[in-house]
Every structure is written in structure tokens, then in C-alpha cells.
Amino acid sequence: MKSPRAKNTSARAAALDMIEAVLARGRFLDESLDASAGLEPRDRAFAHALAATVLRRLGQIDAMIATRLARPLQRRAQVTQNV
């Protein structure tokens, strides 16, 4: 049996996979739910809520990060920015 911490990590990893699917591959969030297929319903719901909130607030998150950077992130650092 996985520890609660491992489950949270898996849910967060699934959320990151969903965000990547939307931003990098142009998929709809609901189409990217397969990233959370192996999770328990509660963790799957958490992953979906986390990804949806990040995508909803992405402009605000990016603006906040941009104010703290001395120079913009390179294009190849997209995955890092999504984390």
C-alpha cells in the first residue's frame, strides 16, 4: 500500500501531466484525464481540481513569476515554468 505522501505526489504528477497535455499538446483538460486513470477517485478529483485551477490562474501565476526573474525563461524551459 502506498503512503499518503506517495498518493499526493502521484496526484500532483498527474496534474502536471494534465497541464502539459493542455499547454504543450493543445488537448482539452477533460481529454487529458487519462493521466490520472490509476488514481483513487479522491486523488483523481484532486489532480483535476489542481490542474484546472492552475490553468484558470495561469496568467496571474506567470505574471507573478515574471516579476521575480532577472530575464525571461528560455522557450525550452517550458516544463520548468509549468511546474
MODELLER restraints for C-alpha pairs under 7 A, 6 or more apart:
rsr = mdl.restraints
at = mdl.atoms
rsr.add(forms.Gaussian(group=physical.xy_distance, feature=features.Distance(at['CA:11:A'], at['CA:43:A']), mean=5.60, stdev=0.5))
rsr.add(forms.Gaussian(group=physical.xy_distance, feature=features.Distance(at['CA:11:A'], at['CA:44:A']), mean=6.57, stdev=0.5))
rsr.add(forms.Gaussian(group=physical.xy_distance, feature=features.Distance(at['CA:11:A'], at['CA:46:A']), mean=6.80, stdev=0.5))
rsr.add(forms.Gaussian(group=physical.xy_distance, feature=features.Distance(at['CA:11:A'], at['CA:47:A']), mean=4.99, stdev=0.5))
rsr.add(forms.Gaussian(group=physical.xy_distance, feature=features.Distance(at['CA:12:A'], at['CA:47:A']), mean=6.00, stdev=0.5))
rsr.add(forms.Gaussian(group=physical.xy_distance, feature=features.Distance(at['CA:14:A'], at['CA:35:A']), mean=5.27, stdev=0.5))
rsr.add(forms.Gaussian(group=physical.xy_distance, feature=features.Distance(at['CA:14:A'], at['CA:36:A']), mean=5.27, stdev=0.5))
rsr.add(forms.Gaussian(group=physical.xy_distance, feature=features.Distance(at['CA:14:A'], at['CA:47:A']), mean=6.11, stdev=0.5))
rsr.add(forms.Gaussian(group=physical.xy_distance, feature=features.Distance(at['CA:15:A'], at['CA:47:A']), mean=4.66, stdev=0.5))
rsr.add(forms.Gaussian(group=physical.xy_distance, feature=features.Distance(at['CA:15:A'], at['CA:48:A']), mean=6.33, stdev=0.5))
rsr.add(forms.Gaussian(group=physical.xy_distance, feature=features.Distance(at['CA:15:A'], at['CA:50:A']), mean=6.27, stdev=0.5))
rsr.add(forms.Gaussian(group=physical.xy_distance, feature=features.Distance(at['CA:15:A'], at['CA:51:A']), mean=5.00, stdev=0.5))
rsr.add(forms.Gaussian(group=physical.xy_distance, feature=features.Distance(at['CA:16:A'], at['CA:51:A']), mean=6.97, stdev=0.5))
rsr.add(forms.Gaussian(group=physical.xy_distance, feature=features.Distance(at['CA:16:A'], at['CA:83:A']), mean=6.86, stdev=0.5))
rsr.add(forms.Gaussian(group=physical.xy_distance, feature=features.Distance(at['CA:17:A'], at['CA:35:A']), mean=6.17, stdev=0.5))
rsr.add(forms.Gaussian(group=physical.xy_distance, feature=features.Distance(at['CA:18:A'], at['CA:29:A']), mean=6.53, stdev=0.5))
rsr.add(forms.Gaussian(group=physical.xy_distance, feature=features.Distance(at['CA:18:A'], at['CA:32:A']), mean=5.32, stdev=0.5))
rsr.add(forms.Gaussian(group=physical.xy_distance, feature=features.Distance(at['CA:18:A'], at['CA:33:A']), mean=6.80, stdev=0.5))
rsr.add(forms.Gaussian(group=physical.xy_distance, feature=features.Distance(at['CA:18:A'], at['CA:35:A']), mean=6.35, stdev=0.5))
rsr.add(forms.Gaussian(group=physical.xy_distance, feature=features.Distance(at['CA:18:A'], at['CA:51:A']), mean=6.48, stdev=0.5))
rsr.add(forms.Gaussian(group=physical.xy_distance, feature=features.Distance(at['CA:19:A'], at['CA:51:A']), mean=5.85, stdev=0.5))
rsr.add(forms.Gaussian(group=physical.xy_distance, feature=features.Distance(at['CA:21:A'], at['CA:27:A']), mean=5.63, stdev=0.5))
rsr.add(forms.Gaussian(group=physical.xy_distance, feature=features.Distance(at['CA:21:A'], at['CA:32:A']), mean=6.25, stdev=0.5))
rsr.add(forms.Gaussian(group=physical.xy_distance, feature=features.Distance(at['CA:22:A'], at['CA:28:A']), mean=5.73, stdev=0.5))
rsr.add(forms.Gaussian(group=physical.xy_distance, feature=features.Distance(at['CA:22:A'], at['CA:29:A']), mean=6.03, stdev=0.5))
rsr.add(forms.Gaussian(group=physical.xy_distance, feature=features.Distance(at['CA:36:A'], at['CA:44:A']), mean=5.56, stdev=0.5))
rsr.add(forms.Gaussian(group=physical.xy_distance, feature=features.Distance(at['CA:66:A'], at['CA:72:A']), mean=6.86, stdev=0.5))
